Amino acid sequence: MGDKSGNPYDMDGSSFDADRYLQKLLKECSLKQIMDTEATIVRQTQTLHSDMQTLVYENYNKFISATDTIRKMKTDFKSMETEMNLLMANMNSITEFSERITDTLQETRSQLTRLSGKHQLLKKLQFLSSLPAKLKTLIEEENYQQAVQEYSHAQKVLQQYGQQPSFQGIQEDCIKILDELKERLKGEFRQTGKSAQSLTEIGELLLQLGERPSSLAKEMLECASKRLHEQIVVLQDQTDRDMIEFIDLGIEGFLKDLTLVISSYNDMFLTKHLEQEADDFEQTARVDLNAFVNRNVDEYLALVQDRAELEIGHGDSQIILRGLDRLHRRMTAMRTLCRAVDMSKSGIDIIVNAAQQLCQTHMRSLKDHFADSLSSVRLALVSSANTTTTGASGSSATSSSQSGSVGGQSNASGTTAPGSAGLRELISNLYIATIEKVKGLMQDLLIFLQPEWSFNLKGDPKGVQCIEGIRENLLVAFLRHFCTTVNGYGNVSSTAPPTLLLVLSKVCLEMDRAGVHALTSLVDELYNLDAERSGTLVHESELCTEMRDSAQLLLDSYVRLQGLHLSQMLRKSVETRDWLNCLEPRSVRAVMKRVVEEISAIEVVLGELYDSSVTHHGGSRTTASSDSSRKTHFSIAASKQSQFRSTWSTYTPQSQLDSSFVSNMQRLFSEKIEIFAPVEFSKVSIITGIIKICLKTLLECVRLRTFSRYGLQQIQVDAHYLQMNLWRFVSDENLIHVLLDEILGSAVLRCLEPILMEPNAVEIICERN
């Protein structure tokens, strides 16, 4: 910057030399450059002049105003100078008069100082002489604090001059009065009904009066405990208030008094060095304080927990938690007063207990809802069955009269069921209602994890256990209760209708297929749980297995009940007939037709519930596997007819033994048929299980009867009719062939005149019926 300002060739610098600049231009530049430079300088000069004029025009008014101001200031300063000179003359005069007064009053000031000191001494003596009377007056007015302050002001003087006769009487009177004051304060200290503020004030006064801190500390805690217990009793009667008002009363009453007692106790006994006490007094006092706090806080929190348990499930969970959150905030704030007691931990324990209590309430709600849903399903099934029975009573009158006692049992065991669409609706309603109810209650428990609360369950070990407990004690426990309840309907002693078992089995399958996964994944997502890696949480696959086992149990029970119902019809039809006095068969017995009708009705219901496209066996068949399928069984019987005629017509024990031996050998090498084996979740498998039970019952009943020739032929006609109609319900025709062969074979063995009917005649009778 200095080099630039000292440059003689810089037109903007203060050292610019025009002559030297011109000489330099003439030496270094051509004529054209010199002329261009001249034109540039002229143009810049004109621009500068224009800017200066603009600046002057713009600031003209300011220049005029500044000129006027300067002129006015010159006038004001002249008058001000005159006034200052006058003020200086006055100050000199005042100073002179002040010096004269000081010289005149010098002796009087010394006398006033001596008199003032004597006056102060007389006032102190007057205060000491009137102190006993004043103390009595203050005590009578119950102004104890002022009385202690008055004595404290005179205490040093009395201790210093109390041995002198003039002060000894005053000191003795004051000591007596203060002893009486101490006794009165102790009496009020022990009196019930005193607030924590009063106890603190009385304790401070007793300490100032020389009371022993160790005894006073214990007595203070005892009296405070009584006062806090009174607060607890008052809170117990506040049953008409909601949770927030109840907590606010506890905070403003119990916790406020407790806080005041703790802080006062700390100030009086723990933060001060008390020389008159032993060295371990502070430690003992702190232990006593911690025990006092623990005892009273536990009592208060127990009351709050009892109130929360009463409110949970009956009141608004949001209000309950808002009240508990306020309590937790206050308990956390109190943590600094008594560090040995974890106040916030106690608050978390109440919230965890509240969550567990709400979880139990929701569990009871789920159980009740599920029980109501099951009752609704049973009622719907009964109503639909009654409607179906009433509508069909007119049309079935003729067949009932023909079938006699057997036909009259058509709906006795509840085989008549609502339509398949109605069953699907019942299954859907029960499944969806259960799933939605569980989802809603799990969403409701999320209120404990809202970020607005001051507590964080996920950050506390008990809170984490509580969150996992929500999954295990609510969701998992309910799903297992679900399985246990439906399994009870599948017991042998249960009186549940078969259709209900079918509905519950299908619901269990839906739960296994999608319901369990939907609920567990929802809960794991909502509560941020990792059940896959956890060693304590129940895995989804375990619940699915239990659901599928329940579905299997119910389905097996359904097959058993339906099979037993049809078996009862067959058993009565065999037991109530006189087989030795039968007429020649002309038709199929009505019970056989009824059995086929019942199985057909069951097949219709199952066909809608179990899609044949997803089953292993497929749906019912409409055509036989070959043209001879329907005749295979009786072609075998026909081929044996001559043997039966020659053998059984000439009956001897030895021939019966040979025939039984051959039959047993054939049975030995044939595949064993499991009658009560578990069925698969398919229409064909279910109906096959029912048919096996029916035919097995018929076989056992036939083995217990004795037949005439026409009785045997009636069994032959019935068996052929069953073979003609039952083959389409099963996947393996040989199963029916084998069982019907055994039935007919057993009838032949139990027949007195084992002569079978011609196969053509049997077919004509069956086709006509």
C-alpha positions in Angstrom: 0.0 0.0 0.0 2.9 2.4 0.8 4.6 1.7 -2.6 1.4 2.6 -4.4 0.9 5.9 -2.7 4.5 7.0 -3.4 4.4 6.3 -7.1 4.6 9.6 -9.1 3.0 8.0 -12.1 -0.2 6.9 -10.2 -2.9 9.5 -10.8 -4.9 8.3 -7.8 -1.9 8.6 -5.5 -0.9 11.6 -3.4 2.6 11.8 -5.0 1.4 12.1 -8.6 3.7 14.2 -10.7 2.0 15.4 -13.9 5.2 16.5 -15.7 7.0 13.3 -15.1 3.9 11.3 -16.2 3.8 13.3 -19.4 7.5 12.9 -20.1 7.1 9.1 -19.6 4.2 9.0 -22.1 6.1 11.0 -24.7 9.1 8.6 -24.4 7.3 5.3 -24.3 4.1 5.8 -26.3 3.3 6.6 -29.9 1.2 9.5 -30.9 -1.9 7.4 -31.3 -1.4 5.9 -27.8 -0.9 9.4 -26.4 -4.1 10.6 -28.0 -6.0 7.6 -26.7 -4.6 8.2 -23.2 -5.7 11.8 -23.4 -9.2 10.8 -24.5 -9.4 8.3 -21.6 -8.3 10.9 -19.1 -10.8 13.4 -20.4 -13.6 10.8 -20.3 -12.7 9.8 -16.7 -12.5 13.5 -15.7 -16.0 14.1 -17.0 -17.3 11.1 -15.3 -15.7 12.2 -12.0 -17.2 15.7 -12.4 -20.6 14.1 -13.0 -20.3 11.9 -9.9 -19.3 14.8 -7.8 -22.2 16.9 -9.0 -24.6 14.0 -8.3 -23.1 13.6 -4.8 -23.5 17.3 -4.1 -27.1 17.3 -5.3 -28.0 14.3 -3.2 -26.4 15.6 0.0 -27.4 19.3 -0.4 -30.0 19.1 2.3 -27.7 17.4 4.7 -25.1 20.1 4.1 -27.6 22.8 4.9 -28.9 20.9 8.0 -25.3 20.4 9.3 -24.6 24.1 8.8 -27.6 25.1 10.8 -26.7 22.6 13.6 -23.2 24.0 13.9 -24.6 27.6 14.0 -27.0 26.6 16.8 -24.3 24.8 18.8 -22.2 27.9 18.8 -25.1 29.9 20.4 -25.9 27.2 23.0 -22.3 26.9 24.1 -22.1 30.6 24.8 -25.1 30.5 27.2 -23.9 27.2 28.8 -20.5 28.8 29.5 -22.3 31.6 31.4 -24.3 29.2 33.5 -21.2 27.1 34.3 -19.4 30.1 35.6 -22.3 31.0 37.8 -22.4 27.3 39.1 -18.7 27.4 40.0 -19.2 30.6 42.0 -22.1 29.0 44.0 -20.1 25.8 44.7 -17.2 27.9 46.1 -19.6 29.7 48.4 -21.2 26.4 49.6 -17.7 25.0 50.4 -16.8 28.0 52.4 -20.0 27.8 54.5 -19.5 24.0 55.1 -16.1 24.5 56.5 -17.4 27.1 58.9 -20.1 24.8 60.2 -17.7 21.9 60.6 -15.4 24.0 62.7 -18.3 25.2 64.9 -19.9 21.6 65.6 -16.7 19.6 66.1 -17.1 19.4 69.9 -20.9 18.6 69.6 -20.2 15.6 67.3 -18.0 13.9 69.8 -20.6 14.3 72.5 -23.3 12.8 70.2 -21.1 9.8 69.4 -20.6 9.1 73.1 -24.3 9.5 73.8 -25.3 7.2 70.9 -23.0 4.4 72.3 -24.6 4.7 75.7 -28.0 4.6 74.1 -27.2 1.4 72.3 -25.9 -0.2 75.5 -29.0 0.9 77.4 -31.2 -0.7 74.6 -29.2 -4.0 74.9 -29.6 -3.9 78.7 -33.3 -3.2 78.3 -33.6 -6.1 75.8 -31.9 -8.5 78.3 -34.0 -7.3 81.2 -37.3 -7.7 79.2 -36.2 -11.0 77.5 -37.9 -13.4 79.9 -41.2 -11.6 79.7 -41.0 -11.3 75.9 -40.2 -15.0 75.6 -43.3 -15.9 77.7 -45.4 -13.6 75.5 -44.2 -15.2 72.3 -44.7 -18.7 73.6 -48.2 -17.9 74.7 -48.8 -16.5 71.2 -47.3 -19.8 69.8 -44.7 -17.8 67.9 -42.0 -20.3 68.8 -39.7 -19.4 66.0 -39.5 -15.7 67.0 -38.9 -16.8 70.6 -36.0 -19.0 69.6 -34.5 -16.2 67.5 -34.8 -13.7 70.4 -33.0 -16.0 72.7 -30.3 -16.8 70.1 -29.6 -13.0 69.8 -29.0 -12.8 73.6 -27.4 -16.2 74.1 -23.8 -15.0 73.5 -24.1 -12.1 76.0 -25.7 -14.3 78.6 -23.0 -17.0 78.2 -20.3 -14.3 78.5 -21.8 -12.2 81.4 -24.1 -14.8 82.9 -22.0 -15.2 86.1 -22.5 -11.6 87.1 -25.3 -11.1 89.6 -27.1 -8.6 87.4 -27.4 -11.1 84.5 -27.6 -14.4 86.5 -31.3 -14.1 87.3 -32.1 -13.2 83.7 -30.2 -16.3 82.4 -31.9 -18.6 84.9 -35.4 -17.3 83.9 -34.6 -17.7 80.2 -33.4 -21.3 80.7 -36.6 -22.2 82.6 -38.7 -20.7 79.9 -36.8 -22.5 77.1 -37.1 -25.8 79.0 -40.8 -25.3 79.0 -40.7 -24.4 75.3 -38.7 -27.6 74.5 -41.2 -29.7 76.3 -44.1 -28.0 74.5 -42.3 -28.5 71.1 -41.6 -32.1 71.9 -45.3 -32.6 72.7 -46.3 -31.1 69.4 -43.6 -33.0 67.6 -45.2 -36.3 68.8 -48.7 -35.1 68.2 -50.5 -36.9 65.3 -52.0 -35.0 62.4 -49.0 -32.7 62.0 -47.9 -32.0 58.5 -44.3 -32.7 57.3 -43.7 -29.0 57.1 -44.6 -28.5 60.7 -42.5 -31.5 61.8 -39.5 -30.0 59.9 -40.0 -26.5 61.5 -40.3 -28.0 65.0 -37.3 -30.2 64.5 -35.2 -27.2 63.4 -36.3 -25.3 66.5 -35.4 -28.2 68.8 -32.0 -28.5 67.3 -31.4 -24.7 67.9 -32.5 -25.2 71.5 -29.8 -27.9 71.9 -31.8 -31.1 71.6 -29.6 -34.2 71.0 -29.6 -34.9 67.2 -29.5 -38.7 67.5 -32.7 -39.0 69.5 -34.4 -36.2 67.5 -33.6 -37.9 64.2 -35.2 -41.2 65.3 -38.2 -39.4 66.7 -38.6 -37.3 63.6 -38.7 -40.4 61.4 -41.2 -42.1 63.7 -43.5 -39.1 63.6 -43.1 -38.7 59.9 -44.1 -42.3 59.4 -47.3 -41.8 61.3 -48.1 -38.7 59.2 -47.4 -40.6 55.9 -49.5 -43.5 57.1 -52.4 -41.1 57.6 -51.8 -40.0 54.0 -52.1 -43.6 52.9 -55.3 -44.0 54.8 -56.8 -40.9 53.1 -55.7 -42.3 49.7 -57.4 -45.6 50.4 -60.8 -43.9 50.6 -60.4 -42.1 47.2 -62.3 -44.8 45.3 -64.4 -42.4 43.3 -61.5 -40.7 41.5 -59.9 -41.8 38.3 -56.3 -42.9 38.1 -54.8 -39.5 37.2 -56.6 -37.8 40.1 -55.6 -40.6 42.4 -51.9 -40.3 41.4 -52.0 -36.4 41.7 -53.4 -36.7 45.2 -50.6 -39.1 46.1 -48.0 -36.8 44.6 -49.3 -33.6 46.2 -49.9 -35.4 49.6 -47.8 -38.4 50.3 -44.8 -37.9 48.0 -44.6 -34.1 48.7 -44.5 -34.8 52.5 -42.0 -37.6 51.9 -39.8 -35.3 49.8 -39.9 -32.6 52.5 -39.0 -35.1 55.3 -36.1 -36.4 53.3 -34.7 -33.0 52.4 -35.2 -31.7 55.9 -33.6 -34.8 57.4 -30.6 -34.3 55.1 -30.3 -30.7 56.0 -30.6 -31.2 59.8 -28.6 -34.4 60.3 -26.5 -35.4 57.3 -25.1 -32.3 55.7 -24.1 -30.5 59.0 -21.2 -31.5 61.1 -22.6 -32.2 64.6 -19.8 -32.0 67.1 -21.9 -33.3 70.0 -22.5 -36.7 68.3 -20.3 -39.7 67.7 -18.4 -40.2 64.5 -20.7 -42.9 63.2 -23.8 -40.9 63.7 -24.0 -39.8 60.1 -23.8 -43.4 58.8 -26.4 -44.6 61.3 -28.7 -41.7 60.4 -28.4 -42.5 56.7 -29.2 -46.2 57.3 -32.3 -45.1 59.3 -33.4 -42.7 56.5 -33.0 -45.4 53.8 -35.1 -47.9 55.9 -37.7 -45.2 56.5 -37.9 -44.3 52.7 -38.0 -48.0 51.6 -40.8 -48.9 54.1 -43.0 -45.9 53.2 -42.4 -46.1 49.5 -43.2 -49.8 49.4 -46.4 -49.1 51.3 -47.5 -46.4 48.9 -46.5 -48.3 45.8 -48.5 -51.3 47.1 -51.5 -49.1 47.4 -51.0 -47.7 43.8 -50.5 -51.3 42.5 -53.8 -52.4 44.1 -55.6 -49.4 42.6 -54.0 -50.1 39.2 -55.2 -53.8 39.4 -58.7 -52.6 40.1 -58.7 -50.2 37.2 -57.0 -52.5 34.7 -59.6 -54.1 32.5 -62.4 -51.8 33.7 -61.1 -48.3 33.1 -59.4 -46.5 30.2 -55.8 -47.9 29.8 -54.6 -44.5 28.5 -55.7 -42.7 31.7 -54.2 -45.4 33.8 -50.9 -45.2 32.1 -50.9 -41.5 32.1 -51.3 -41.5 35.8 -48.5 -44.1 36.2 -46.3 -42.1 33.9 -46.7 -39.0 36.2 -45.8 -41.2 39.2 -42.7 -42.5 37.4 -41.6 -39.0 36.6 -42.0 -37.9 40.2 -40.2 -41.0 41.5 -37.3 -40.4 39.1 -37.0 -36.8 40.2 -36.9 -38.0 43.9 -34.0 -40.3 43.1 -31.5 -37.5 43.8 -32.8 -37.0 47.4 -32.1 -40.6 48.5 -29.6 -42.2 46.2 -29.5 -45.5 48.1 -33.1 -46.1 47.1 -33.8 -46.6 43.3 -37.1 -44.8 43.1 -37.5 -45.1 39.3 -37.0 -48.9 39.6 -40.0 -49.1 41.9 -42.0 -47.1 39.4 -41.1 -49.4 36.6 -42.1 -52.4 38.7 -45.6 -51.0 39.0 -45.9 -50.4 35.3 -44.6 -53.9 34.6 -47.2 -55.3 37.0 -49.9 -53.2 35.3 -48.8 -54.6 31.9 -49.0 -58.2 33.3 -52.4 -57.5 34.9 -53.7 -56.1 31.6 -52.3 -59.1 29.8 -54.2 -61.4 32.2 -57.4 -59.4 31.7 -57.0 -59.6 27.9 -56.4 -63.4 28.3 -59.7 -63.7 30.2 -61.4 -61.6 27.5 -60.0 -63.8 24.8 -61.2 -67.0 26.6 -64.7 -65.5 27.1 -64.8 -64.3 23.5 -63.8 -67.7 22.2 -66.3 -69.5 24.4 -69.0 -67.1 23.2 -68.0 -67.7 19.6 -68.2 -71.5 20.1 -71.6 -71.1 21.7 -72.7 -69.1 18.7 -71.5 -71.8 16.4 -73.2 -74.5 18.3 -76.4 -72.5 18.4 -76.2 -71.9 14.7 -75.7 -75.6 14.0 -78.6 -76.5 16.2 -80.9 -73.9 14.7 -80.0 -75.0 11.2 -80.4 -78.7 12.0 -83.9 -78.0 13.5 -84.9 -76.0 10.4 -83.7 -78.7 8.1 -85.5 -81.4 10.2 -88.8 -79.5 10.2 -88.7 -78.8 6.5 -87.9 -82.4 5.6 -90.4 -84.0 8.1 -93.3 -84.0 5.6 -91.4 -85.4 2.7 -89.8 -88.1 4.9 -93.0 -89.3 6.5 -93.4 -92.2 4.0 -89.8 -93.4 4.2 -90.0 -93.1 8.0 -93.0 -95.4 8.1 -91.1 -97.9 6.0 -87.9 -97.8 7.9 -89.6 -98.2 11.3 -87.5 -97.6 14.3 -84.3 -97.5 12.3 -85.4 -94.7 10.0 -86.7 -92.7 13.0 -83.1 -92.0 14.2 -82.1 -90.1 11.1 -81.2 -86.9 13.0 -80.8 -88.2 16.5 -77.0 -87.7 16.6 -76.9 -84.4 14.7 -75.8 -85.7 11.3 -78.2 -83.3 9.6 -76.1 -80.1 9.2 -76.6 -76.7 7.6 -75.6 -76.3 4.0 -72.0 -76.2 3.0 -72.2 -72.5 2.4 -73.5 -72.1 5.9 -70.6 -74.2 7.3 -68.1 -72.2 5.4 -69.5 -69.0 6.7 -69.4 -70.4 10.3 -65.8 -71.4 9.8 -64.9 -68.1 8.3 -66.7 -66.1 11.0 -65.1 -68.1 13.9 -61.6 -67.9 12.3 -61.8 -64.2 11.5 -63.4 -63.2 14.8 -60.7 -65.0 16.7 -57.8 -63.5 14.6 -59.2 -60.0 14.8 -59.8 -60.2 18.5 -56.3 -61.3 19.2 -54.9 -58.6 16.9 -56.9 -55.9 18.6 -55.8 -56.9 22.1 -52.2 -57.1 21.0 -52.5 -53.6 19.5 -54.0 -52.4 22.7 -51.0 -53.5 24.7 -48.7 -51.4 22.5 -49.8 -48.5 24.7 -47.0 -49.5 27.1 -44.4 -48.8 24.4 -45.5 -45.3 23.3 -42.6 -42.9 23.1 -44.4 -40.2 25.0 -43.9 -42.0 28.3 -41.0 -41.2 30.6 -40.4 -44.9 31.1 -38.9 -47.3 28.6 -39.8 -51.0 29.1 -37.3 -52.1 26.4 -34.4 -50.5 28.4 -35.2 -52.4 31.6 -34.6 -56.2 32.1 -37.9 -56.6 33.8 -39.5 -54.6 31.0 -38.0 -56.9 28.4 -39.3 -60.0 30.2 -42.7 -58.3 30.4 -42.7 -57.7 26.6 -41.7 -61.3 26.0 -44.4 -62.3 28.5 -47.0 -60.5 26.5 -46.2 -62.8 23.6 -45.9 -66.0 25.7 -48.6 -65.4 28.3 -51.2 -63.9 25.9 -50.7 -65.0 22.3 -49.0 -68.4 22.9 -51.1 -69.2 26.0 -54.3 -68.4 24.1 -53.4 -70.5 21.1 -52.7 -73.4 23.4 -56.0 -72.7 25.2 -57.6 -72.8 21.8 -56.1 -76.2 21.1 -57.0 -77.5 24.6 -60.6 -76.3 24.3 -61.3 -77.8 20.9 -59.5 -81.0 21.9 -62.1 -81.3 24.7 -64.8 -81.6 22.0 -62.9 -84.4 20.4 -62.8 -86.6 23.6 -64.7 -89.9 23.6 -66.9 -88.6 26.5 -67.8 -85.4 24.6 -71.4 -84.9 23.5 -70.6 -82.4 20.7 -72.4 -82.8 17.4 -70.2 -84.2 14.6 -70.7 -81.1 12.5 -69.2 -79.0 15.2 -66.1 -81.2 15.2 -65.8 -80.7 11.5 -66.1 -76.9 11.8 -63.5 -76.8 14.6 -61.1 -79.1 12.7 -61.3 -76.9 9.6 -60.7 -73.8 11.8 -57.6 -75.5 13.3 -56.4 -76.2 9.8 -56.8 -72.6 8.8 -54.9 -71.5 12.0 -52.1 -74.0 11.0 -52.1 -72.7 7.4 -52.1 -69.0 8.0 -53.5 -67.9 11.4 -50.6 -68.8 13.6 -48.1 -67.2 11.2 -50.1 -64.0 10.9 -50.4 -63.6 14.6 -46.8 -64.5 15.6 -45.3 -62.3 12.8 -47.6 -59.4 13.8 -46.6 -59.7 17.5 -42.9 -60.1 16.7 -43.0 -57.0 14.4 -45.0 -54.9 16.8 -42.9 -55.7 19.8 -39.6 -56.0 17.9 -39.0 -59.6 19.0 -36.8 -62.2 17.3 -38.5 -65.5 18.1 -36.3 -67.3 15.5 -33.1 -66.8 17.5 -34.6 -66.7 21.0 -34.1 -69.6 23.2 -37.0 -68.8 25.5 -39.8 -67.9 23.0 -42.0 -70.6 21.6 -41.4 -71.0 17.9 -44.2 -70.7 15.3 -43.7 -74.2 14.0 -44.4 -75.7 17.5 -47.8 -73.9 17.6 -48.6 -74.9 14.0 -47.9 -78.5 15.0 -50.2 -78.3 18.0 -52.9 -76.8 15.7 -52.5 -79.6 13.2 -52.6 -82.2 15.9 -55.9 -80.7 17.2 -57.3 -80.7 13.7 -56.4 -84.3 13.3 -57.9 -85.3 16.6 -61.2 -83.5 15.8 -61.4 -85.0 12.3 -60.8 -88.5 13.7 -63.5 -87.8 16.3 -65.8 -86.7 13.5 -65.2 -89.9 11.6 -65.7 -91.9 14.7 -69.0 -90.2 15.6 -70.4 -90.4 12.1 -69.3 -94.0 11.8 -70.9 -94.8 15.2 -74.1 -93.1 14.2 -74.4 -95.2 11.0 -73.2 -98.3 12.8 -76.0 -97.9 15.4 -78.5 -97.9 12.6 -77.0 -101.0 11.1 -76.6 -102.8 14.4 -80.3 -102.2 15.3 -81.4 -103.4 11.9 -79.5 -106.6 12.3 -80.4 -107.2 16.0 -84.2 -106.5 15.7 -84.8 -108.7 12.6 -85.8 -112.4 12.9 -83.3 -113.9 10.4 -84.5 -117.5 10.8 -88.1 -116.7 9.6 -87.4 -114.3 6.8 -89.3 -114.3 3.5 -87.6 -114.5 0.2 -85.9 -111.1 -0.4 -87.7 -108.9 -3.0 -86.0 -105.5 -2.2 -83.1 -103.9 -0.4 -83.8 -103.1 3.2 -84.6 -99.4 4.0 -81.7 -99.1 6.4 -79.2 -99.8 3.6 -80.8 -97.0 1.5 -80.6 -94.7 4.5 -76.9 -95.5 5.1 -76.2 -94.6 1.5 -78.2 -91.4 1.7 -76.4 -90.4 4.9 -73.0 -91.0 3.4 -74.0 -89.1 0.3 -75.1 -86.1 2.5 -71.8 -86.2 4.3 -70.0 -86.4 1.0 -71.8 -83.2 -0.2 -70.8 -81.3 3.0 -67.2 -82.5 2.8 -66.9 -81.8 -0.9 -67.4 -78.1 -0.3 -65.1 -77.9 2.7 -62.3 -80.0 1.3 -61.3 -79.0 -2.2 -60.6 -82.2 -4.2 -57.9 -80.4 -6.2 -55.7 -80.2 -3.2 -56.3 -83.6 -1.7 -54.2 -86.6 -2.2 -57.0 -88.9 -3.2 -59.0 -86.5 -5.2 -62.8 -86.2 -5.1 -65.5 -88.9 -5.4 -65.5 -90.8 -8.6 -68.4 -90.9 -11.0 -67.3 -93.9 -13.0 -65.8 -97.2 -12.0 -62.2 -98.1 -12.6 -63.4 -100.8 -15.1 -66.7 -102.2 -16.4 -66.4 -105.1 -14.1 -65.6 -103.1 -11.0 -69.1 -103.1 -9.7 -69.5 -106.8 -10.4 -66.1 -108.1 -9.3 -67.2 -108.9 -5.8 -70.3 -110.9 -6.8 -68.6 -112.6 -9.7 -66.3 -114.1 -7.1 -69.3 -114.9 -5.0 -71.0 -116.5 -8.0 -68.0 -118.6 -8.8 -68.2 -119.9 -5.2 -71.9 -120.4 -5.3 -71.7 -124.0 -6.5 -69.2 -124.7 -3.8 -71.6 -123.2 -1.2 -74.5 -125.2 -2.6 -72.6 -128.4 -2.5 -70.8 -127.8 0.7 -73.3 -125.9 2.8 -76.3 -127.8 1.6 -74.7 -130.9 3.1 -73.6 -129.3 6.3 -71.2 -131.2 8.5 -68.8 -129.8 11.2 -65.8 -131.0 9.2 -66.9 -129.0 6.1 -67.5 -125.9 8.2 -64.0 -126.3 9.7 -62.5 -126.7 6.2 -64.3 -123.6 4.9 -63.3 -121.6 8.0 -59.7 -122.7 7.5 -59.7 -121.6 3.9 -61.3 -118.2 4.9 -58.8 -117.7 7.7 -55.9 -118.5 5.3 -57.2 -116.0 2.8 -57.5 -113.4 5.6 -54.0 -114.2 6.8 -52.4 -113.3 3.4 -54.6 -110.3 2.6 -53.6 -106.8 3.7 -54.8 -105.8 7.1 -57.4 -103.1 7.2 -57.0 -100.5 9.9 -60.5 -99.5 10.8 -59.8 -96.6 13.2 -56.6 -95.4 11.5 -56.1 -91.6 11.4 -57.7 -90.1 8.3 -56.2 -87.5 6.0 -57.5 -84.0 5.5 -59.4 -85.0 2.3 -63.0 -85.8 1.5 -62.3 -89.3 0.2 -60.2 -90.3 3.2 -62.8 -89.1 5.7 -65.7 -90.9 4.0 -63.5 -94.0 3.6 -63.0 -94.0 7.4 -66.7 -93.7 8.0 -67.5 -96.6 5.6 -64.9 -98.8 7.2 -66.5 -98.3 10.6 -70.0 -99.0 9.2 -68.9 -102.2 7.4 -66.9 -103.4 10.3 -69.9 -103.0 12.6 -72.1 -104.8 10.1 -69.6 -107.6 10.0 -69.4 -108.1 13.7 -73.2 -108.0 14.0 -73.6 -110.6 11.3 -71.1 -112.9 13.1 -73.4 -112.8 16.2 -76.6 -113.9 14.3 -77.9 -117.1 12.8 -79.4 -117.0 9.4 -81.9 -119.0 7.4 -81.6 -119.4 3.6 -83.7 -116.3 2.9 -81.9 -114.4 5.6 -78.6 -115.2 3.9 -80.0 -114.1 0.6 -81.2 -110.8 2.2 -77.6 -110.1 3.4 -76.4 -110.9 -0.1 -78.8 -108.4 -1.6 -77.9 -105.7 0.9 -74.2 -106.3 0.5 -74.5 -106.0 -3.3 -76.5 -102.8 -2.9 -73.8 -101.4 -0.7 -71.2 -102.4 -3.2 -73.1 -100.8 -6.1 -73.3 -97.4 -4.2 -70.3 -97.2 -2.0 -67.5 -97.7 -4.5 -67.7 -94.1 -5.7 -66.9 -92.7 -2.3 -63.5 -94.5 -1.9 -60.3 -94.5 -3.8 -59.6 -98.2 -3.4 -62.6 -100.4 -4.4 -60.8 -103.5 -3.0 -61.3 -102.2 0.5 -65.1 -102.4 0.1 -64.8 -105.7 -1.7 -62.8 -107.3 1.1 -65.1 -106.1 3.9 -68.3 -107.1 2.0 -66.7 -110.5 1.2 -66.1 -111.0 4.9 -69.7 -109.9 5.7 -71.1 -112.3 3.2 -68.7 -115.1 4.2 -69.6 -114.7 7.8 -73.3 -114.9 6.9 -72.6 -118.0 4.9 -70.8 -119.5 7.9 -73.7 -118.6 10.2 -76.4 -119.8 7.8 -78.4 -123.1 8.4 -79.0 -123.5 4.7 -76.2 -121.7 2.9 -77.7 -121.3 -0.6 -77.0 -118.0 -2.3 -79.3 -116.2 -4.7 -78.5 -116.1 -8.4 -76.3 -113.1 -9.2 -78.6 -112.0 -12.0 -81.6 -111.9 -9.6 -79.5 -110.0 -7.0 -78.6 -107.4 -9.6 -82.2 -107.0 -10.8 -83.4 -106.4 -7.2 -80.7 -103.9 -6.5 -81.1 -102.0 -9.7 -84.9 -101.9 -9.2 -84.3 -100.3 -5.8 
